[in-house]
Amino acid sequence: MLHLVVYDITDDGNRTRLSKLLEKFGLTRVQYSAFRGELNPNDRDVLARQVLKFIKDEHDCIFIIPLCQRCSSSAIVISNTGVELVKEKKLEIL
């Protein structure tokens, strides 16, 4: 299932290590503190346990959000390159 992982980690080193861990799980960076990719239920649970070590400050927070097919296929990305409609993991410029 497609997941979105977003985080706010105060420590620079922890933030960098977290991003490398997310990449090891096969997730792709979509924003500075956001990654997206496929995680099966087991990998999601393993990831959830592993990211606990990055929570050090009272303001640190990590969200692992499952995205259903309907939600992910209707996503719209708005950036300085235009508006993009996300369809089946391919981006189309509108």
C-alpha positions in Angstrom: 0.0 0.0 0.0 1.2 3.5 -0.8 2.2 5.5 2.3 3.2 9.1 3.0 5.7 9.7 5.8 6.0 13.3 7.0 8.1 14.4 9.9 9.3 17.3 12.0 12.6 16.5 13.7 14.4 19.3 15.5 17.9 17.8 15.5 19.7 18.1 12.1 21.6 14.8 12.6 18.5 12.9 13.5 16.6 14.4 10.6 19.4 13.3 8.2 19.6 9.8 9.6 15.8 9.5 9.4 15.7 10.5 5.8 18.4 7.8 5.0 16.4 5.2 6.8 13.3 6.1 4.8 15.3 5.8 1.6 16.5 2.3 2.7 12.8 1.3 3.0 12.4 2.3 -0.7 10.5 5.6 -0.1 11.1 8.6 -2.3 11.5 12.1 -1.1 8.6 14.4 -2.3 9.3 17.3 0.0 12.2 18.2 2.4 10.4 16.4 5.3 8.1 14.1 3.3 8.6 10.7 1.7 6.2 8.6 -0.3 6.3 4.9 -1.4 5.0 1.4 -1.1 5.1 -0.3 2.3 3.6 -3.7 3.1 2.0 -4.0 6.6 5.1 -5.8 8.0 7.5 -3.1 6.7 5.2 -0.4 8.0 5.3 -1.9 11.5 9.1 -2.4 11.4 9.5 1.2 10.2 7.2 2.5 13.0 9.4 0.8 15.6 12.6 2.0 14.1 11.6 5.7 13.8 10.9 5.8 17.6 14.7 6.4 18.1 14.5 9.7 16.2 12.0 11.2 18.6 14.2 13.1 21.1 12.5 16.5 21.6 9.0 17.3 22.7 8.4 18.9 19.3 9.6 15.9 17.3 6.8 14.1 15.3 6.6 11.5 12.6 3.4 10.5 10.7 3.2 7.3 8.7 0.0 7.7 6.7 -1.5 5.0 4.5 -3.0 6.3 1.2 -5.8 4.3 -0.4 -5.9 4.0 -4.2 -8.7 6.6 -4.5 -6.8 9.1 -2.3 -3.5 8.7 -4.0 -4.9 8.8 -7.5 -6.8 12.0 -6.8 -3.8 13.9 -5.3 -2.9 17.2 -6.8 0.6 18.7 -6.5 1.0 22.4 -6.8 4.5 23.8 -7.2 6.5 26.4 -9.0 6.5 24.1 -12.1 2.8 24.1 -12.4 -0.1 22.0 -11.2 0.3 18.2 -11.5 -2.3 15.5 -11.2 -0.9 12.3 -9.7 -2.2 9.3 -11.6 -0.8 5.8 -11.0 2.6 7.2 -9.7 3.1 9.2 -12.9 2.9 13.0 -12.9 1.1 14.8 -15.7 1.4 18.6 -16.1 -2.1 20.1 -16.6 
